[in-house]
Amino acid sequence: MRDKRVLLGLAAVLGVSLLGGCSAGVGLTLFGVGAGVATGTAVSYTMNGIAYRTFAAAMPEVERAALSTLAQMSFEIKEQKPVENGRQIVASGNDREIDVQLENVSPATTRIRVVVSEGGFFFKDRATATEIIIQTEKLLSIAAEKRAGP
């Protein structure tokens, strides 16, 4: 299994290196989407390490799930505040700063954007950002199952 991942990674790097200019950004973005689909969730990425996903859930539900996820992962919540079109949660732990932005797309749809900075501004921890989104999705799914009942 590990060998397949290494080969997939090398193939992706080779494929992206063959693309020129702006096409490289498209190639990396598509690779990020493909990696998210392979793990069971459609997490997308920007070129600068931001992980994001849109949920068919109201913002208060997504916010509760994100806060629970951060607590379960033992991150300390530093700040929660309203921002334009949504909410922001700032957390930290183990030389990482976590910035979670929740954007109100519609009354029943919320976009989550997660940036985990590691050891400073320039280094991004995409794996942790992805895990925050995956765990938030799991908690939203559990809440939806409870509401649906038996």
Buried (B, 14 or more C-beta within 10 A) or exposed (E): EEEEEEEBEEEBEEBBEEEEEEEBEEBBBBBBBEBBEEEEBEBBBBEEBBBBBBBEBBBEBBBBBBBBBBEEBEBEBEEBEEEEEBBBBBBBBEEBBBBBBBBBBEEEBBBBBBBBBBEEEEEBBBEBBBBBBBBBBBBBEEBEEEEEEE
